[in-house]
Amino acid sequence: MRTKRVERLLRLIQSLQAGRQRTVDEISKAVGVSRRTVFRDLEMLSRAGIVFTFDRDTQRYSAGESTLLPPVSLTHSEALAVLLAMRFSFVRQLIPDADAAASAGLKIESLIPATLRDHCGRLLNRMRIFPQPASDAAPIGDSLLLVQQALARQVKIKVRYDSYYDRKVLDLILHPYHLIYIHRGWYLIAFSELHTQVRTFKVERLLQSRSLDVGFRIQPTFNIDQYFGNAWLMIRGDRLFHVKILFSPKVAANVDEIAWHKTQRSSYQDDGSLLFEVDVEGIQEIIWWILGYGEHAVVLEPLELREAMIQHVRRLAETYLDRDQNGK
């Protein structure tokens, strides 16, 4: 839902909550929209569960006290944080059902006192959030809903899964353990009866899915934090590596100001460079992060990571040289 529409609907709610009944013309004037828009917005509020009353004799509308809760007591900082969080979630498209998200946001905003909401609104209109690229949750709404229901009921699901790891489509029976939003997308952590172990499945790659209505028991030893362990992002290797990287002065501050990993430590050197240290299980994921800094990052330890970086750089150079030599 667009921000301007949300603000218009909030003005409509304020008009209904003003303490007296209003005609459509009065609401139209108060909100600053046409009669047709008023009727359309009233229908939208009704679908959102915000009930109002209509007196057929006087042809007037008023708020339904049983459904519109009194304003909550929030400080300026609390109100701003709530409104910013809601708008951030809409921007990131984390929620597949945009209409439901907008409806929930509208209800929450309607509980904030008008003066506080208006003050925060003026500030929010001058704030913008530009998130990192992420998968759009809308196309996987049905799959997410099925997984959520299976999690709630603790039942098995049967899926056809386009496996990047196995490089083929698999028919699987899964025991859903957790839904995780990580690394720009939604993932299901589930026990696979085919693999006889807990694995990670990207929800976008669920080609088909249905509930089996068969219950299961979660492994008593399973712990989500232990599952990810010290992985750089989400793929946990079979060895723990102590990694040392020297970042040039040009990017040192940029690297140092961000919390990349729970084990990271960093220290500035005399020349302004940054010594970055981290303990990770597996080195495949961290390679791509290091490559992003190009010549401004030099791996000092471990030897396995240095050799892997050298191989990547050599292949990259060969790719460019081959294209130049072939005139492409």
KEKOL-660534 format. One record per residue: x, y, z of N, C-alpha, C, CB in turn; residue in one letter. Coordinates in steps of 0.1 Angstrom, whole numbers, padded with zeros to 4 digits, always signed. Last residue first. Glycine has a CB too. Example, Ala and Ser with C-alpha at 12.3 -4.5 7.8 and 13.67 -1.06 7.14 Angstrom:
<tordos>
+0128-0022+0071+0137-0011+0071+0129+0000+0079+0141-0006+0057s+0132-0057+0078+0123-0045+0078+0132-0033+0078+0113-0045+0090a
</tordos>
This chain:
<tordos>
+0363-0107-0277+0349-0107-0272+0348-0099-0259+0344-0122-0269k+0387-0115-0287+0380-0103-0292+0366-0102-0288+0381-0103-0307g+0403-0133-0276+0393-0138-0286+0385-0126-0292+0383-0148-0280n+0417-0119-0258+0424-0125-0269+0415-0130-0280+0432-0137-0264q+0397-0111-0241+0404-0101-0248+0411-0107-0260+0415-0094-0239d+0389-0135-0230+0379-0127-0238+0386-0117-0246+0369-0120-0228r+0412-0144-0218+0407-0152-0229+0397-0143-0237+0400-0164-0223d+0415-0124-0198+0425-0125-0208+0420-0133-0220+0437-0132-0203l+0392-0129-0182+0393-0116-0189+0403-0117-0200+0398-0105-0179y+0398-0155-0173+0385-0152-0180+0386-0139-0188+0374-0151-0170t+0423-0152-0160+0422-0160-0172+0409-0157-0180+0423-0175-0169e+0414-0137-0138+0423-0131-0148+0423-0138-0161+0438-0131-0142a+0399-0157-0125+0392-0144-0129+0401-0137-0140+0391-0134-0117l+0417-0176-0120+0407-0179-0129+0400-0167-0134+0396-0188-0122r+0433-0161-0101+0439-0166-0114+0428-0169-0124+0447-0179-0111r+0415-0157-0081+0420-0145-0088+0426-0150-0101+0431-0138-0079v+0410-0183-0072+0399-0175-0077+0404-0163-0086+0390-0170-0066h+0436-0191-0064+0430-0198-0075+0418-0190-0081+0424-0211-0070q+0439-0173-0043+0448-0172-0054+0442-0179-0066+0462-0179-0051i+0420-0182-0025+0419-0168-0031+0427-0167-0043+0423-0158-0020m+0430-0207-0018+0417-0206-0025+0415-0192-0032+0405-0208-0015a+0453-0199-0005+0454-0207-0017+0441-0206-0025+0458-0221-0014e+0442-0186+0017+0451-0179+0008+0452-0186-0005+0465-0177+0014r+0428-0207+0029+0421-0196+0024+0429-0188+0014+0415-0187+0035l+0450-0224+0037+0439-0229+0028+0431-0218+0021+0430-0238+0035e+0464-0207+0055+0470-0210+0042+0459-0215+0032+0481-0221+0044l+0440-0184+0071+0449-0196+0070+0454-0198+0056+0442-0209+0075p+0459-0154+0069+0457-0168+0074+0443-0171+0072+0461-0169+0090e+0459-0132+0053+0471-0136+0059+0471-0150+0064+0474-0126+0071l+0445-0118+0024+0443-0129+0034+0457-0132+0039+0436-0141+0028v+0438-0085+0018+0448-0095+0017+0447-0105+0028+0463-0089+0017v+0420-0061+0001+0419-0071+0011+0430-0082+0008+0405-0077+0012a+0421-0044-0021+0421-0038-0008+0421-0048+0004+0410-0028-0006h+0416-0056-0045+0430-0055-0041+0432-0049-0027+0438-0047-0051e+0384-0067-0035+0394-0066-0045+0408-0066-0039+0392-0055-0054g+0362-0069-0020+0371-0058-0017+0383-0057-0026+0375-0059-0002y+0350-0092-0028+0343-0079-0031+0351-0067-0028+0330-0079-0022g+0365-0112-0019+0367-0109-0033+0360-0095-0036+0362-0119-0042l+0354-0115+0007+0367-0109+0005+0370-0105-0009+0378-0120+0009i+0329-0127+0000+0330-0114+0007+0343-0107+0005+0326-0116+0022w+0338-0151-0011+0331-0141-0019+0330-0128-0013+0317-0146-0022w+0349-0164+0012+0357-0160+0000+0351-0149-0009+0360-0173-0009i+0330-0170+0030+0338-0158+0032+0346-0154+0020+0347-0160+0045i+0320-0195+0020+0312-0183+0019+0320-0170+0021+0301-0183+0030e+0342-0213+0023+0337-0210+0010+0329-0197+0009+0328-0222+0006q+0352-0220+0048+0358-0208+0042+0351-0204+0028+0373-0209+0040i+0342-0233+0080+0342-0233+0065+0346-0220+0060+0327-0237+0061g+0335-0215+0106+0334-0229+0102+0332-0230+0087+0323-0237+0110e+0356-0189+0117+0345-0194+0109+0346-0209+0107+0344-0186+0096v+0366-0162+0135+0367-0177+0135+0354-0182+0128+0367-0182+0150d+0386-0134+0125+0373-0140+0127+0375-0155+0127+0362-0136+0116v+0401-0102+0122+0402-0116+0126+0388-0121+0129+0411-0117+0138e+0418-0077+0105+0404-0082+0108+0406-0097+0110+0394-0080+0096f+0436-0049+0107+0437-0063+0108+0424-0069+0113+0449-0067+0118l+0437-0021+0085+0429-0028+0095+0432-0043+0095+0414-0026+0094l+0459+0007+0081+0452-0005+0076+0445-0012+0088+0462-0015+0069s+0473+0028+0091+0459+0030+0089+0452+0018+0084+0458+0041+0080g+0499+0021+0098+0497+0028+0085+0483+0030+0082+0504+0019+0074d+0496+0008+0123+0503+0021+0122+0500+0028+0109+0517+0020+0125d+0463-0007+0123+0478-0008+0122+0483+0006+0121+0483-0017+0111q+0435-0015+0143+0441-0006+0133+0457-0007+0134+0437+0008+0134y+0418-0045+0146+0427-0035+0152+0434-0028+0141+0437-0043+0161s+0390-0067+0155+0398-0059+0145+0407-0049+0153+0388-0051+0135s+0371-0096+0154+0379-0087+0162+0387-0079+0152+0389-0094+0172r+0341-0116+0153+0351-0107+0147+0358-0099+0157+0344-0099+0136q+0321-0134+0159+0334-0136+0165+0345-0126+0161+0339-0150+0162t+0298-0127+0146+0297-0127+0161+0311-0129+0167+0288-0137+0166k+0303-0105+0118+0302-0119+0124+0303-0118+0139+0313-0128+0118h+0300-0079+0111+0299-0089+0101+0297-0103+0107+0312-0089+0092w+0291-0049+0119+0292-0062+0126+0290-0073+0116+0282-0062+0138a+0311-0022+0107+0300-0031+0105+0302-0044+0113+0298-0034+0090i+0333-0006+0109+0321-0001+0115+0309-0010+0113+0318+0012+0108e+0354-0019+0095+0354-0019+0110+0341-0015+0116+0365-0010+0115d+0350-0014+0068+0349-0028+0073+0347-0028+0088+0362-0035+0070v+0353+0014+0067+0341+0008+0062+0339-0006+0068+0340+0008+0047n+0379+0017+0076+0368+0022+0084+0355+0016+0080+0367+0038+0083a+0394+0004+0054+0395+0000+0068+0383+0004+0076+0407+0005+0074a+0396+0012+0028+0384+0005+0032+0383+0002+0047+0382-0007+0023v+0421+0025+0027+0410+0030+0020+0397+0025+0024+0412+0028+0005k+0440+0010+0041+0434+0022+0048+0422+0027+0041+0445+0033+0049p+0432-0025+0035+0439-0013+0032+0433-0001+0039+0440-0010+0017s+0431-0053+0057+0423-0044+0048+0431-0030+0047+0409-0041+0053f+0440-0085+0061+0445-0071+0062+0438-0062+0052+0461-0071+0061l+0427-0111+0080+0426-0104+0067+0431-0090+0070+0412-0104+0061i+0426-0143+0092+0432-0130+0094+0432-0123+0080+0446-0131+0100k+0407-0169+0107+0410-0161+0095+0415-0147+0099+0397-0159+0087v+0407-0200+0118+0410-0187+0123+0415-0179+0111+0420-0187+0135h+0382-0224+0112+0393-0217+0107+0395-0203+0114+0393-0215+0092f+0369-0255+0118+0369-0242+0123+0382-0235+0118+0368-0241+0138l+0352-0277+0094+0364-0273+0102+0363-0258+0106+0377-0274+0093r+0330-0282+0079+0334-0292+0088+0346-0289+0096+0336-0305+0081d+0308-0253+0075+0318-0263+0071+0321-0273+0081+0330-0256+0066g+0276-0241+0069+0286-0244+0080+0295-0255+0074+0279-0249+0092r+0261-0214+0055+0267-0227+0052+0278-0231+0061+0271-0228+0037i+0255-0189+0063+0245-0199+0066+0250-0213+0063+0233-0197+0059m+0279-0171+0069+0265-0167+0067+0256-0178+0071+0263-0163+0052l+0300-0184+0082+0301-0170+0079+0287-0164+0077+0310-0168+0067w+0292-0205+0111+0292-0203+0096+0294-0188+0093+0279-0208+0090a+0294-0214+0136+0302-0203+0133+0303-0201+0118+0316-0204+0139n+0261-0226+0139+0274-0226+0144+0281-0213+0141+0282-0238+0139g+0237-0235+0129+0245-0225+0120+0259-0224+0126+0238-0212+0120f+0231-0253+0150+0230-0257+0136+0238-0248+0127+0215-0257+0131y+0232-0238+0173+0243-0248+0170+0243-0253+0156+0241-0260+0180q+0209-0224+0169+0222-0217+0170+0233-0226+0167+0223-0210+0184d+0189-0244+0169+0191-0236+0157+0204-0228+0157+0180-0226+0155i+0194-0276+0179+0194-0263+0184+0197-0254+0172+0204-0261+0195n+0184-0310+0186+0185-0299+0176+0184-0285+0183+0174-0300+0166f+0180-0331+0203+0194-0324+0203+0195-0312+0194+0204-0335+0200t+0155-0340+0197+0157-0334+0210+0171-0326+0211+0156-0343+0221p+0140-0335+0166+0152-0341+0173+0155-0334+0186+0164-0341+0164q+0105-0333+0168+0118-0326+0165+0129-0333+0173+0117-0311+0169i+0083-0358+0155+0090-0352+0167+0103-0345+0163+0093-0363+0177r+0053-0354+0136+0067-0358+0138+0072-0352+0151+0075-0354+0126f+0021-0362+0119+0030-0355+0129+0044-0361+0130+0023-0356+0143g+0007-0356+0089+0013-0366+0097+0023-0359+0107+0020-0377+0088v-0004-0341+0069-0012-0342+0081-0007-0354+0089-0026-0345+0077d+0011-0334+0047+0007-0348+0048-0002-0351+0060+0020-0356+0049l+0007-0305+0026+0008-0311+0039+0004-0325+0039-0001-0303+0049s+0028-0298-0003+0015-0301+0004+0017-0307+0017+0006-0310-0005r+0043-0282-0031+0043-0286-0016+0029-0289-0011+0050-0275-0008s+0066-0276-0057+0053-0280-0052+0054-0284-0038+0047-0293-0061q+0090-0262-0056+0082-0262-0068+0067-0266-0065+0088-0271-0079l+0109-0244-0037+0098-0254-0035+0089-0253-0047+0091-0251-0021l+0127-0224-0040+0129-0235-0048+0119-0247-0045+0143-0240-0046r+0120-0204-0022+0118-0201-0036+0119-0214-0045+0127-0190-0040e+0130-0215+0002+0116-0216-0001+0112-0213-0015+0108-0206+0009v+0158-0235+0004+0153-0222+0000+0139-0223-0004+0162-0216-0011k+0167-0255+0031+0160-0254+0018+0155-0240+0015+0148-0265+0018f+0191-0273+0049+0185-0260+0046+0179-0260+0032+0196-0249+0048t+0186-0302+0070+0192-0295+0059+0185-0281+0057+0192-0303+0046r+0191-0330+0091+0185-0317+0090+0193-0309+0079+0186-0309+0104v+0189-0363+0076+0196-0352+0083+0188-0339+0082+0211-0351+0079q+0182-0381+0056+0183-0386+0070+0191-0376+0078+0189-0399+0071t+0176-0376+0030+0189-0374+0034+0192-0378+0048+0193-0359+0032h+0148-0383+0031+0157-0388+0020+0172-0387+0025+0155-0381+0007l+0138-0368+0051+0137-0382+0053+0147-0389+0042+0123-0388+0051e+0152-0339+0065+0148-0346+0052+0149-0361+0054+0157-0342+0041s+0142-0315+0087+0148-0328+0086+0143-0334+0073+0144-0337+0098f+0148-0280+0079+0139-0292+0081+0147-0305+0080+0128-0292+0070a+0145-0247+0075+0154-0256+0081+0145-0268+0085+0161-0251+0094i+0139-0227+0048+0133-0236+0057+0144-0246+0062+0121-0244+0050l+0143-0192+0041+0148-0206+0041+0141-0214+0051+0164-0206+0043y+0140-0163+0022+0134-0171+0032+0140-0186+0030+0119-0171+0031w+0168-0138+0017+0157-0147+0013+0152-0156+0024+0161-0156+0001g+0191-0125+0023+0183-0119+0013+0171-0128+0009+0191-0116+0001r+0204-0139+0045+0211-0137+0032+0201-0134+0021+0219-0150+0029h+0174-0151+0059+0188-0148+0060+0194-0147+0046+0195-0160+0068i+0148-0160+0078+0151-0150+0068+0166-0147+0069+0142-0138+0069y+0136-0193+0084+0147-0183+0087+0148-0173+0075+0160-0190+0089i+0117-0215+0101+0117-0206+0090+0127-0195+0093+0103-0200+0086l+0123-0249+0114+0124-0234+0115+0122-0227+0102+0137-0230+0122h+0114-0275+0108+0119-0271+0122+0118-0256+0124+0133-0276+0123y+0094-0299+0091+0098-0285+0092+0102-0281+0107+0086-0276+0088p+0104-0326+0076+0099-0323+0089+0103-0308+0092+0104-0333+0101h+0096-0337+0043+0104-0329+0052+0096-0327+0065+0106-0315+0046l+0102-0357+0016+0093-0355+0028+0101-0349+0038+0087-0369+0033i+0107-0349-0018+0112-0350-0005+0100-0350+0005+0121-0339-0001l+0121-0353-0049+0108-0354-0042+0112-0358-0028+0099-0366-0049d+0142-0329-0066+0140-0340-0057+0126-0340-0051+0150-0339-0045l+0159-0320-0095+0147-0319-0088+0145-0331-0079+0135-0317-0097v+0194-0312-0092+0183-0319-0098+0171-0317-0090+0186-0335-0100k+0218-0305-0078+0216-0302-0092+0205-0311-0099+0229-0304-0099r+0222-0306-0052+0222-0319-0058+0221-0318-0074+0210-0327-0053d+0222-0278-0047+0233-0286-0042+0234-0300-0050+0232-0289-0027y+0198-0269-0057+0210-0264-0063+0222-0273-0059+0213-0249-0058y+0169-0286-0063+0181-0286-0054+0193-0280-0062+0184-0300-0049s+0138-0280-0062+0148-0278-0072+0161-0276-0065+0145-0266-0082d+0115-0303-0049+0125-0293-0046+0136-0292-0057+0131-0295-0032y+0083-0310-0040+0093-0312-0051+0102-0300-0050+0085-0312-0065r+0073-0323-0007+0077-0312-0017+0084-0317-0029+0085-0301-0010v+0052-0327+0020+0058-0334+0008+0061-0323-0002+0049-0345+0003k+0056-0323+0055+0052-0318+0042+0059-0326+0031+0054-0303+0041i+0044-0331+0088+0053-0333+0077+0047-0327+0064+0056-0348+0074k+0035-0309+0115+0032-0320+0106+0042-0320+0094+0018-0319+0101v+0031-0288+0135+0041-0298+0136+0038-0311+0128+0045-0302+0151q+0014-0267+0133+0008-0280+0136+0018-0291+0138-0002-0284+0125r+0032-0247+0127+0023-0245+0138+0017-0258+0143+0012-0235+0134a+0045-0258+0105+0053-0255+0117+0044-0254+0129+0061-0242+0115l+0024-0258+0087+0030-0271+0091+0039-0269+0103+0039-0276+0079a+0019-0231+0084+0009-0239+0090+0015-0253+0095-0002-0242+0080q+0043-0223+0072+0040-0218+0085+0029-0226+0092+0034-0203+0083q+0041-0237+0048+0052-0241+0058+0049-0235+0071+0065-0235+0053v+0020-0224+0037+0019-0239+0039+0029-0243+0050+0021-0247+0026l+0030-0198+0035+0018-0201+0043+0017-0215+0046+0006-0196+0036l+0051-0202+0017+0054-0197+0030+0042-0200+0040+0057-0183+0030l+0037-0209-0006+0046-0219+0000+0049-0215+0014+0059-0219-0008s+0022-0186-0011+0015-0198-0008+0024-0208-0002+0009-0204-0021d+0043-0166-0015+0033-0165-0004+0026-0178-0001+0023-0155-0008g+0062-0163-0034+0063-0175-0026+0053-0175-0014+0077-0178-0020i+0059-0138-0046+0056-0150-0054+0056-0163-0046+0067-0151-0064p+0066-0120-0023+0052-0122-0028+0050-0134-0036+0049-0110-0037a+0092-0116-0016+0084-0127-0009+0071-0129-0015+0083-0123+0006a+0119-0112-0036+0106-0107-0033+0098-0119-0027+0099-0102-0047d+0152-0111-0023+0142-0119-0030+0128-0113-0026+0142-0134-0026s+0170-0080-0024+0165-0092-0017+0154-0099-0025+0159-0088-0003a+0195-0055-0021+0187-0063-0029+0183-0076-0022+0194-0067-0042p+0193-0035+0009+0201-0043+0000+0191-0051-0009+0210-0053+0008q+0172-0005+0010+0177-0018+0015+0186-0025+0005+0165-0027+0019p+0170+0026+0018+0174+0019+0006+0180+0006+0010+0183+0028-0003f+0147+0047+0032+0154+0034+0035+0157+0028+0021+0146+0025+0044i+0143+0081+0043+0142+0070+0033+0151+0058+0036+0146+0076+0019r+0126+0108+0056+0135+0097+0058+0133+0087+0048+0133+0091+0073m+0107+0127+0055+0120+0131+0051+0131+0121+0054+0123+0144+0058r+0085+0115+0064+0084+0119+0050+0098+0124+0045+0074+0130+0049n+0091+0112+0091+0092+0100+0082+0092+0104+0068+0081+0090+0086l+0084+0138+0100+0098+0133+0100+0100+0122+0091+0102+0130+0115l+0056+0138+0096+0064+0148+0090+0079+0144+0089+0062+0161+0097r+0050+0116+0113+0047+0115+0099+0055+0125+0091+0033+0117+0096g+0054+0125+0139+0063+0115+0133+0062+0114+0118+0060+0101+0140c+0033+0143+0140+0047+0148+0142+0057+0138+0136+0050+0150+0157h+0011+0127+0136+0014+0137+0126+0028+0142+0127+0004+0149+0128d+0013+0111+0159+0014+0105+0146+0017+0115+0135+0001+0097+0142r+0009+0130+0179+0021+0123+0178+0024+0116+0165+0022+0112+0189l-0018+0137+0173-0007+0147+0173+0007+0141+0172-0008+0156+0186t-0032+0112+0174-0031+0120+0162-0019+0130+0162-0044+0127+0159a-0018+0084+0191-0024+0097+0191-0022+0105+0179-0020+0104+0204p-0020+0052+0175-0011+0063+0180-0019+0076+0180+0001+0063+0171i-0038+0035+0163-0038+0036+0178-0029+0047+0184-0033+0022+0183l-0033+0036+0137-0045+0042+0141-0046+0043+0156-0057+0035+0136s-0010+0020+0133-0009+0035+0133-0021+0042+0138-0007+0039+0118e-0023-0005+0135-0013+0000+0146-0012+0015+0145+0001-0007+0143i-0039-0005+0113-0045-0006+0126-0035-0001+0137-0048-0021+0128k-0019-0003+0092-0030+0008+0094-0036+0007+0108-0040+0006+0083l-0005-0026+0096+0001-0014+0098-0008-0002+0100+0010-0010+0086g-0025-0044+0088-0020-0045+0102-0013-0032+0105-0010-0057+0103a-0028-0037+0061-0039-0036+0070-0035-0036+0084-0049-0048+0068s-0002-0042+0051-0007-0028+0051-0019-0027+0061-0011-0024+0037a-0002-0070+0054+0008-0062+0061+0003-0047+0062+0021-0062+0054a-0023-0077+0037-0024-0080+0052-0014-0072+0060-0022-0095+0054a-0012-0069+0013-0025-0063+0018-0026-0065+0033-0037-0069+0010d+0011-0085+0010+0012-0070+0012+0000-0064+0017+0016-0064-0001a+0021-0113+0019+0008-0107+0018+0008-0092+0021-0002-0115+0027d+0049-0117+0024+0043-0120+0011+0030-0114+0008+0043-0135+0009p+0073-0096+0038+0060-0102+0040+0053-0105+0027+0051-0093+0050i+0095-0083+0029+0097-0095+0037+0084-0103+0038+0103-0093+0050l+0100-0060+0015+0091-0070+0009+0093-0083+0016+0093-0071-0006q+0113-0037+0024+0121-0050+0022+0113-0061+0016+0126-0054+0035r+0092-0019+0027+0102-0017+0017+0110-0030+0014+0112-0006+0021v+0078-0030+0048+0071-0029+0035+0082-0028+0024+0061-0017+0035f+0097-0028+0069+0092-0041+0065+0085-0041+0051+0083-0047+0075s+0098+0000+0070+0110-0008+0066+0106-0021+0062+0120-0009+0078f+0074+0006+0080+0077+0011+0067+0089+0003+0062+0079+0026+0066r+0076-0005+0106+0066-0010+0097+0069-0006+0082+0052-0004+0101m+0098+0010+0117+0099-0005+0115+0088-0010+0105+0097-0012+0129a+0087+0035+0118+0098+0033+0109+0100+0018+0106+0111+0038+0115l+0067+0031+0137+0063+0035+0123+0074+0033+0113+0059+0050+0123l+0083+0024+0159+0072+0015+0154+0069+0019+0140+0059+0016+0163v+0099+0047+0162+0105+0034+0160+0095+0024+0154+0111+0028+0173a+0080+0067+0167+0089+0068+0156+0095+0054+0152+0100+0078+0157l+0071+0058+0192+0062+0059+0180+0070+0059+0168+0053+0071+0182a+0094+0059+0208+0087+0047+0206+0078+0047+0194+0079+0043+0218e+0100+0087+0207+0109+0077+0202+0103+0064+0199+0121+0076+0212s+0077+0098+0219+0080+0101+0206+0089+0091+0200+0086+0115+0205h+0060+0071+0237+0068+0083+0237+0071+0086+0222+0081+0081+0244t+0026+0061+0239+0039+0059+0234+0047+0072+0235+0039+0054+0219l-0002+0047+0248+0007+0057+0254+0021+0054+0249+0006+0057+0269s-0027+0043+0223-0018+0038+0232-0008+0049+0237-0010+0026+0226v-0062+0053+0219-0047+0055+0216-0038+0049+0227-0045+0070+0215p-0086+0026+0221-0081+0039+0224-0066+0040+0221-0084+0042+0239p-0096+0007+0191-0090+0008+0205-0086+0022+0208-0079-0002+0207l-0123+0000+0174-0112+0009+0174-0107+0012+0188-0116+0023+0167l-0143-0018+0181-0132-0023+0172-0121-0013+0172-0137-0025+0159t-0163-0006+0196-0159-0020+0200-0147-0025+0192-0170-0029+0198s-0169+0018+0184-0161+0018+0196-0156+0004+0200-0169+0023+0208e-0168+0027+0152-0173+0016+0161-0164+0015+0173-0175+0003+0153g-0172+0061+0142-0164+0049+0145-0171+0039+0154-0151+0054+0152a-0199+0069+0119-0191+0072+0131-0183+0059+0134-0200+0075+0143s-0219+0086+0094-0210+0076+0098-0203+0080+0111-0199+0073+0087y-0253+0093+0084-0240+0097+0090-0232+0084+0095-0243+0106+0102r-0280+0093+0077-0270+0092+0067-0256+0096+0072-0274+0100+0054q-0300+0093+0095-0293+0106+0094-0282+0106+0083-0286+0110+0107t-0310+0067+0090-0319+0078+0092-0312+0092+0089-0326+0078+0106d-0288+0050+0090-0295+0052+0078-0305+0064+0079-0303+0039+0075r-0257+0053+0103-0271+0056+0107-0279+0059+0094-0272+0068+0117d-0231+0031+0106-0238+0040+0096-0253+0041+0101-0237+0035+0082f-0199+0026+0122-0214+0025+0121-0220+0035+0111-0220+0027+0135t-0170+0005+0115-0177+0018+0117-0192+0016+0116-0172+0029+0107f-0142-0015+0121-0156-0014+0119-0161+0000+0122-0164-0024+0127v-0116-0027+0106-0119-0015+0114-0134-0011+0111-0109-0003+0109i-0111-0049+0090-0116-0052+0104-0118-0039+0112-0106-0061+0111g-0104-0045+0064-0093-0045+0074-0097-0048+0088-0085-0032+0073a-0129-0041+0053-0122-0054+0050-0110-0056+0060-0116-0054+0036r-0133-0015+0062-0142-0026+0067-0135-0039+0064-0155-0025+0059s-0114-0001+0048-0113-0002+0063-0122-0013+0068-0118+0012+0069l-0124-0004+0023-0111-0009+0026-0110-0011+0041-0100-0001+0020m-0148+0010+0025-0149-0004+0022-0135-0011+0025-0152-0007+0007e-0138+0035+0028-0146+0029+0039-0147+0014+0037-0160+0036+0039l-0126+0039+0004-0117+0038+0016-0125+0032+0027-0112+0052+0020d-0148+0041-0013-0139+0031-0015-0130+0029-0003-0130+0035-0027r-0161+0064-0002-0168+0051-0002-0158+0040-0004-0179+0051-0013f-0141+0083-0007-0145+0080+0007-0152+0067+0007-0155+0091+0011v-0140+0083-0035-0128+0078-0028-0132+0075-0013-0117+0088-0028t-0165+0095-0040-0162+0081-0045-0150+0075-0037-0159+0081-0060r-0161+0120-0029-0171+0111-0023-0168+0097-0027-0185+0115-0027r-0126+0129-0029-0139+0128-0035-0148+0119-0027-0138+0124-0049s-0107+0144-0002-0109+0135-0013-0123+0135-0018-0104+0120-0009v-0102+0155+0024-0097+0161+0011-0097+0152-0001-0083+0166+0014g-0111+0150+0049-0100+0142+0044-0093+0148+0031-0104+0127+0041v-0131+0168+0051-0121+0167+0062-0109+0160+0057-0127+0159+0074a-0147+0164+0028-0141+0177+0031-0129+0176+0041-0151+0188+0035k-0155+0138+0033-0148+0141+0020-0141+0154+0022-0158+0143+0009s-0170+0141+0056-0158+0133+0056-0149+0136+0044-0161+0117+0056i-0191+0156+0047-0182+0161+0057-0169+0154+0058-0190+0160+0071e-0202+0138+0028-0197+0151+0023-0187+0157+0034-0208+0161+0020d-0210+0118+0044-0200+0115+0034-0194+0128+0030-0206+0107+0022v-0214+0131+0078-0219+0126+0065-0207+0124+0056-0229+0137+0059t-0206+0119+0111-0203+0127+0099-0210+0122+0087-0188+0129+0097r-0209+0121+0146-0212+0114+0134-0210+0124+0122-0227+0109+0134q-0181+0127+0168-0195+0130+0163-0197+0123+0150-0198+0145+0162r-0156+0121+0175-0165+0122+0185-0179+0126+0181-0161+0133+0195g-0136+0115+0156-0137+0129+0161-0147+0131+0172-0139+0138+0150a-0132+0092+0143-0130+0091+0158-0132+0105+0164-0116+0086+0161q-0135+0098+0117-0145+0090+0123-0144+0090+0138-0144+0075+0117l-0111+0113+0113-0124+0119+0111-0136+0111+0118-0127+0121+0096s-0092+0093+0117-0093+0104+0127-0106+0111+0125-0082+0114+0124q-0098+0077+0095-0100+0072+0108-0101+0083+0118-0089+0062+0112i-0089+0095+0075-0103+0091+0075-0107+0085+0089-0106+0080+0064l-0062+0097+0081-0070+0109+0082-0085+0105+0083-0068+0119+0071r-0056+0071+0074-0054+0075+0088-0062+0088+0091-0039+0077+0092l-0060+0072+0047-0068+0063+0055-0068+0067+0070-0065+0048+0053l-0039+0089+0040-0053+0093+0037-0063+0084+0046-0056+0091+0023r-0017+0074+0047-0019+0086+0054-0033+0091+0052-0009+0097+0049e-0020+0053+0029-0020+0050+0043-0023+0063+0051-0007+0044+0048v-0017+0067+0005-0029+0060+0008-0031+0057+0023-0031+0048+0000r+0010+0075+0007+0000+0085+0006-0014+0079+0009+0000+0092-0008k+0023+0050+0006+0024+0058+0018+0013+0068+0018+0037+0065+0020t+0006+0022-0009+0014+0034-0010+0013+0042+0003+0010+0042-0022r+0009-0012+0000+0000+0000+0000+0009+0012+0000-0010+0000+0012m
</tordos>
